[in-house]
Amino acid sequence: MATRVTSLLLASHPGPTLVVTAVAAGLGIGLGYSPGRLALLALAILLGQLSIGWSNDWLDAARDRAVDRADKPAARGDISPTAVRAAAFSALGLALVATAPLGPGALAAHAVAIAGGWAYNLGLKSTVLSFVPFAISFGLLPAIATLGQERPVVPAAWVLLAGALLGVAAHITNVLPDLADDERTGIRGLPHRLGAMVSGLLAFGCLAVATALVALGPGWPMRPALTVGLVLGLAAAALGVVLLLRSSPTRLLMQLIMTCALIDVLMLAIAGQSVVAA
């Protein structure tokens, strides 16, 4: 039983799942959520991310097995795709139930964000529009937080754009290490069509612009903490470009994006109510 639970957790893409949940929690803290409401927001986002991660491993089990993906429990046979599918649908339903008390706006935004992740897994990953679900889902994350307040408000446009750009960067750097395996199994998203170098440069360009938007969005003069965040974010983007130029793409590029996402959410927490539309 313990092995089955461990395999199921590993099939959920735990790294990105936890990072996105932490981003949502950071947004809630910055917006002044009460502890109970903050816990509900984090739980809802966690369940939504679990459903997306599990649906990915369920739908990709045969393809992952064909390319010997040793990091995928369903492909290794540690857990059946049927069990992962059941977990994906269960988490999907629970995510919507957990989001409902945050209000209809937050529920609608979260439903669309989850739908984006599922649409990617169901086939958009194989098209030139593979970046769209990530842009939509990451872009809507701040909206779930602002609309989930007791007095819901829409987020500022720069926050939505920054989230969308981070989503595009996350998509590209997640795919880059698997370009060859994907080609063997018929997956040809935008990064496959652009090639590793162009895609990587695009990803870190998106990262740099997103960080600049988060730093400059609250207005001028820039707060000292946001200045530090801007420097760290741009340094992460520069390091990513250096790594891309010096070696083959690895999972480290995705880890850089996730680290920068956490830096950006700390900046958004500092910005507080500045993230809402005027």
One Martini backbone bead per residue (centre of mass of N, CA, C, O) as a GRO file, in nm:
protein
  278
    1MET     BB    1   0.058   0.062  -0.021
    2ALA     BB    2   0.296   0.257   0.006
    3THR     BB    3   0.395   0.221  -0.286
    4ARG     BB    4   0.138   0.321  -0.424
    5VAL     BB    5   0.137   0.605  -0.303
    6THR     BB    6   0.414   0.690  -0.403
    7SER     BB    7   0.355   0.651  -0.706
    8LEU     BB    8   0.121   0.853  -0.715
    9LEU     BB    9   0.285   1.100  -0.631
   10LEU     BB   10   0.499   1.082  -0.863
   11ALA     BB   11   0.266   1.110  -1.092
   12SER     BB   12   0.199   1.432  -1.014
   13HIS     BB   13   0.428   1.625  -1.035
   14PRO     BB   14   0.543   1.754  -0.756
   15GLY     BB   15   0.707   2.002  -0.814
   16PRO     BB   16   0.509   2.186  -0.980
   17THR     BB   17   0.272   2.153  -0.784
   18LEU     BB   18   0.406   2.295  -0.538
   19VAL     BB   19   0.479   2.562  -0.673
   20VAL     BB   20   0.193   2.653  -0.756
   21THR     BB   21   0.082   2.645  -0.469
   22ALA     BB   22   0.282   2.853  -0.353
   23VAL     BB   23   0.198   3.083  -0.535
   24ALA     BB   24  -0.094   3.102  -0.438
   25ALA     BB   25  -0.028   3.150  -0.140
   26GLY     BB   26   0.134   3.410  -0.185
   27LEU     BB   27  -0.100   3.570  -0.300
   28GLY     BB   28  -0.285   3.546  -0.052
   29ILE     BB   29  -0.098   3.690   0.144
   30GLY     BB   30  -0.078   3.960  -0.014
   31LEU     BB   31  -0.411   3.992   0.004
   32GLY     BB   32  -0.506   3.904   0.307
   33TYR     BB   33  -0.574   3.634   0.391
   34SER     BB   34  -0.716   3.422   0.572
   35PRO     BB   35  -0.628   3.125   0.695
   36GLY     BB   36  -0.875   2.963   0.590
   37ARG     BB   37  -0.877   3.076   0.298
   38LEU     BB   38  -0.586   3.000   0.230
   39ALA     BB   39  -0.617   2.694   0.263
   40LEU     BB   40  -0.834   2.667   0.041
   41LEU     BB   41  -0.669   2.772  -0.193
   42ALA     BB   42  -0.436   2.568  -0.176
   43LEU     BB   43  -0.608   2.312  -0.203
   44ALA     BB   44  -0.735   2.371  -0.477
   45ILE     BB   45  -0.470   2.394  -0.636
   46LEU     BB   46  -0.354   2.121  -0.566
   47LEU     BB   47  -0.582   1.950  -0.690
   48GLY     BB   48  -0.558   2.062  -0.976
   49GLN     BB   49  -0.262   1.973  -1.021
   50LEU     BB   50  -0.305   1.674  -0.973
   51SER     BB   51  -0.498   1.627  -1.209
   52ILE     BB   52  -0.296   1.707  -1.430
   53GLY     BB   53  -0.065   1.514  -1.362
   54TRP     BB   54  -0.229   1.248  -1.377
   55SER     BB   55  -0.336   1.280  -1.665
   56ASN     BB   56  -0.061   1.271  -1.798
   57ASP     BB   57   0.029   0.981  -1.703
   58TRP     BB   58  -0.212   0.833  -1.819
   59LEU     BB   59  -0.201   0.932  -2.127
   60ASP     BB   60   0.136   0.864  -2.140
   61ALA     BB   61   0.209   0.569  -2.072
   62ALA     BB   62   0.272   0.439  -2.350
   63ARG     BB   63   0.479   0.649  -2.445
   64ASP     BB   64   0.673   0.624  -2.202
   65ARG     BB   65   0.731   0.323  -2.249
   66ALA     BB   66   0.856   0.351  -2.540
   67VAL     BB   67   1.098   0.555  -2.400
   68ASP     BB   68   1.187   0.474  -2.112
   69ARG     BB   69   1.049   0.620  -1.855
   70ALA     BB   70   1.185   0.599  -1.533
   71ASP     BB   71   1.008   0.855  -1.397
   72LYS     BB   72   0.740   0.676  -1.460
   73PRO     BB   73   0.529   0.475  -1.293
   74ALA     BB   74   0.334   0.378  -1.520
   75ALA     BB   75   0.564   0.290  -1.718
   76ARG     BB   76   0.701   0.085  -1.505
   77GLY     BB   77   0.448  -0.058  -1.331
   78ASP     BB   78   0.382   0.053  -1.032
   79ILE     BB   79   0.118   0.164  -1.175
   80SER     BB   80  -0.185   0.199  -1.299
   81PRO     BB   81  -0.352   0.388  -1.525
   82THR     BB   82  -0.629   0.352  -1.386
   83ALA     BB   83  -0.548   0.474  -1.112
   84VAL     BB   84  -0.460   0.749  -1.224
   85ARG     BB   85  -0.730   0.823  -1.349
   86ALA     BB   86  -0.897   0.821  -1.090
   87ALA     BB   87  -0.732   1.041  -0.949
   88ALA     BB   88  -0.780   1.267  -1.155
   89PHE     BB   89  -1.093   1.284  -1.126
   90SER     BB   90  -1.106   1.324  -0.824
   91ALA     BB   91  -0.936   1.587  -0.812
   92LEU     BB   92  -1.116   1.752  -0.994
   93GLY     BB   93  -1.372   1.752  -0.820
   94LEU     BB   94  -1.238   1.859  -0.555
   95ALA     BB   95  -1.135   2.128  -0.669
   96LEU     BB   96  -1.416   2.251  -0.724
   97VAL     BB   97  -1.527   2.224  -0.440
   98ALA     BB   98  -1.299   2.396  -0.300
   99THR     BB   99  -1.354   2.662  -0.474
  100ALA     BB  100  -1.653   2.752  -0.435
  101PRO     BB  101  -1.624   2.926  -0.159
  102LEU     BB  102  -1.461   3.163  -0.325
  103GLY     BB  103  -1.642   3.178  -0.572
  104PRO     BB  104  -1.744   3.216  -0.901
  105GLY     BB  105  -1.488   3.344  -1.017
  106ALA     BB  106  -1.280   3.143  -0.912
  107LEU     BB  107  -1.414   2.892  -1.031
  108ALA     BB  108  -1.397   2.972  -1.328
  109ALA     BB  109  -1.091   3.016  -1.342
  110HIS     BB  110  -1.011   2.730  -1.246
  111ALA     BB  111  -1.158   2.566  -1.462
  112VAL     BB  112  -0.995   2.682  -1.699
  113ALA     BB  113  -0.713   2.607  -1.599
  114ILE     BB  114  -0.762   2.301  -1.591
  115ALA     BB  115  -0.853   2.270  -1.885
  116GLY     BB  116  -0.582   2.346  -2.002
  117GLY     BB  117  -0.421   2.105  -1.892
  118TRP     BB  118  -0.601   1.884  -2.023
  119ALA     BB  119  -0.575   1.977  -2.318
  120TYR     BB  120  -0.280   1.922  -2.341
  121ASN     BB  121  -0.293   1.614  -2.273
  122LEU     BB  122  -0.519   1.552  -2.510
  123GLY     BB  123  -0.329   1.723  -2.766
  124LEU     BB  124  -0.196   2.017  -2.779
  125LYS     BB  125   0.107   1.921  -2.757
  126SER     BB  126   0.093   1.847  -3.089
  127THR     BB  127   0.094   2.157  -3.140
  128VAL     BB  128   0.150   2.493  -3.204
  129LEU     BB  129  -0.048   2.543  -2.932
  130SER     BB  130   0.106   2.432  -2.669
  131PHE     BB  131   0.131   2.715  -2.503
  132VAL     BB  132  -0.162   2.804  -2.430
  133PRO     BB  133  -0.237   2.649  -2.167
  134PHE     BB  134  -0.009   2.779  -1.999
  135ALA     BB  135  -0.087   3.074  -2.036
  136ILE     BB  136  -0.369   3.048  -1.914
  137SER     BB  137  -0.316   2.904  -1.639
  138PHE     BB  138  -0.101   3.103  -1.530
  139GLY     BB  139  -0.261   3.367  -1.584
  140LEU     BB  140  -0.510   3.280  -1.382
  141LEU     BB  141  -0.393   3.255  -1.097
  142PRO     BB  142  -0.434   3.550  -0.992
  143ALA     BB  143  -0.746   3.547  -1.035
  144ILE     BB  144  -0.817   3.340  -0.825
  145ALA     BB  145  -0.715   3.515  -0.587
  146THR     BB  146  -0.878   3.784  -0.634
  147LEU     BB  147  -1.165   3.636  -0.666
  148GLY     BB  148  -1.133   3.485  -0.367
  149GLN     BB  149  -1.220   3.710  -0.220
  150GLU     BB  150  -1.455   3.858  -0.036
  151ARG     BB  151  -1.372   4.096  -0.244
  152PRO     BB  152  -1.385   4.074  -0.559
  153VAL     BB  153  -1.115   4.105  -0.804
  154VAL     BB  154  -0.937   4.207  -1.061
  155PRO     BB  155  -0.653   4.188  -1.214
  156ALA     BB  156  -0.396   4.314  -1.343
  157ALA     BB  157  -0.264   4.298  -1.653
  158TRP     BB  158   0.038   4.249  -1.570
  159VAL     BB  159  -0.017   3.988  -1.414
  160LEU     BB  160  -0.133   3.814  -1.639
  161LEU     BB  161   0.112   3.839  -1.828
  162ALA     BB  162   0.326   3.724  -1.639
  163GLY     BB  163   0.192   3.446  -1.607
  164ALA     BB  164   0.193   3.368  -1.908
  165LEU     BB  165   0.503   3.383  -1.949
  166LEU     BB  166   0.572   3.168  -1.740
  167GLY     BB  167   0.419   2.944  -1.884
  168VAL     BB  168   0.584   2.937  -2.141
  169ALA     BB  169   0.855   2.881  -2.005
  170ALA     BB  170   0.769   2.615  -1.870
  171HIS     BB  171   0.698   2.457  -2.121
  172ILE     BB  172   0.968   2.463  -2.268
  173THR     BB  173   1.161   2.354  -2.036
  174ASN     BB  174   1.001   2.084  -2.007
  175VAL     BB  175   1.051   1.982  -2.313
  176LEU     BB  176   1.351   1.994  -2.408
  177PRO     BB  177   1.465   1.709  -2.295
  178ASP     BB  178   1.221   1.555  -2.495
  179LEU     BB  179   1.235   1.595  -2.805
  180ALA     BB  180   1.320   1.317  -2.917
  181ASP     BB  181   1.101   1.141  -2.785
  182ASP     BB  182   0.862   1.294  -2.903
  183GLU     BB  183   0.921   1.247  -3.202
  184ARG     BB  184   0.891   0.930  -3.184
  185THR     BB  185   0.565   0.985  -3.077
  186GLY     BB  186   0.434   1.252  -3.235
  187ILE     BB  187   0.546   1.512  -3.092
  188ARG     BB  188   0.461   1.867  -3.213
  189GLY     BB  189   0.531   2.135  -3.083
  190LEU     BB  190   0.661   2.438  -3.071
  191PRO     BB  191   0.954   2.355  -2.977
  192HIS     BB  192   0.997   2.146  -3.208
  193ARG     BB  193   0.974   2.358  -3.444
  194LEU     BB  194   1.201   2.563  -3.338
  195GLY     BB  195   1.388   2.443  -3.140
  196ALA     BB  196   1.603   2.450  -2.882
  197MET     BB  197   1.734   2.732  -2.902
  198VAL     BB  198   1.493   2.915  -2.964
  199SER     BB  199   1.317   2.819  -2.730
  200GLY     BB  200   1.508   2.891  -2.498
  201LEU     BB  201   1.525   3.194  -2.558
  202LEU     BB  202   1.224   3.243  -2.529
  203ALA     BB  203   1.192   3.153  -2.234
  204PHE     BB  204   1.401   3.364  -2.108
  205GLY     BB  205   1.256   3.608  -2.219
  206CYS     BB  206   0.991   3.566  -2.067
  207LEU     BB  207   1.116   3.572  -1.786
  208ALA     BB  208   1.228   3.862  -1.795
  209VAL     BB  209   0.960   4.009  -1.854
  210ALA     BB  210   0.799   3.907  -1.611
  211THR     BB  211   0.986   4.027  -1.394
  212ALA     BB  212   0.959   4.320  -1.484
  213LEU     BB  213   0.654   4.343  -1.441
  214VAL     BB  214   0.655   4.282  -1.135
  215ALA     BB  215   0.848   4.521  -1.058
  216LEU     BB  216   0.689   4.766  -1.226
  217GLY     BB  217   0.377   4.751  -1.184
  218PRO     BB  218   0.336   4.912  -0.900
  219GLY     BB  219   0.556   5.129  -0.963
  220TRP     BB  220   0.695   5.455  -0.911
  221PRO     BB  221   0.915   5.378  -0.717
  222MET     BB  222   1.102   5.113  -0.654
  223ARG     BB  223   1.121   4.874  -0.445
  224PRO     BB  224   1.381   4.723  -0.302
  225ALA     BB  225   1.272   4.427  -0.315
  226LEU     BB  226   1.208   4.443  -0.623
  227THR     BB  227   1.494   4.494  -0.716
  228VAL     BB  228   1.610   4.229  -0.618
  229GLY     BB  229   1.418   4.048  -0.783
  230LEU     BB  230   1.504   4.151  -1.059
  231VAL     BB  231   1.798   4.065  -1.045
  232LEU     BB  232   1.745   3.763  -0.996
  233GLY     BB  233   1.573   3.708  -1.247
  234LEU     BB  234   1.781   3.802  -1.461
  235ALA     BB  235   2.001   3.605  -1.370
  236ALA     BB  236   1.841   3.348  -1.433
  237ALA     BB  237   1.810   3.405  -1.735
  238ALA     BB  238   2.113   3.422  -1.800
  239LEU     BB  239   2.186   3.139  -1.700
  240GLY     BB  240   2.004   2.988  -1.897
  241VAL     BB  241   2.149   3.079  -2.153
  242VAL     BB  242   2.425   2.965  -2.086
  243LEU     BB  243   2.337   2.669  -2.056
  244LEU     BB  244   2.220   2.644  -2.341
  245LEU     BB  245   2.496   2.714  -2.496
  246ARG     BB  246   2.684   2.482  -2.337
  247SER     BB  247   2.434   2.272  -2.343
  248SER     BB  248   2.214   2.049  -2.299
  249PRO     BB  249   1.909   2.013  -2.215
  250THR     BB  250   1.767   2.029  -1.886
  251ARG     BB  251   1.598   2.029  -1.581
  252LEU     BB  252   1.734   2.293  -1.482
  253LEU     BB  253   1.565   2.492  -1.645
  254MET     BB  254   1.299   2.442  -1.497
  255GLN     BB  255   1.410   2.512  -1.213
  256LEU     BB  256   1.461   2.807  -1.279
  257ILE     BB  257   1.170   2.886  -1.336
  258MET     BB  258   1.055   2.803  -1.056
  259THR     BB  259   1.234   2.990  -0.892
  260CYS     BB  260   1.136   3.251  -1.028
  261ALA     BB  261   0.840   3.219  -0.950
  262LEU     BB  262   0.894   3.252  -0.646
  263ILE     BB  263   1.014   3.532  -0.665
  264ASP     BB  264   0.766   3.666  -0.795
  265VAL     BB  265   0.565   3.601  -0.561
  266LEU     BB  266   0.714   3.768  -0.351
  267MET     BB  267   0.672   4.031  -0.503
  268LEU     BB  268   0.359   4.017  -0.499
  269ALA     BB  269   0.333   4.017  -0.192
  270ILE     BB  270   0.457   4.297  -0.163
  271ALA     BB  271   0.248   4.444  -0.348
  272GLY     BB  272  -0.030   4.333  -0.309
  273GLN     BB  273  -0.293   4.538  -0.406
  274SER     BB  274  -0.137   4.613  -0.678
  275VAL     BB  275  -0.259   4.357  -0.847
  276VAL     BB  276  -0.501   4.520  -0.888
  277ALA     BB  277  -0.726   4.683  -1.043
  278ALA     BB  278  -0.801   5.030  -1.071
   0.00000   0.00000   0.00000
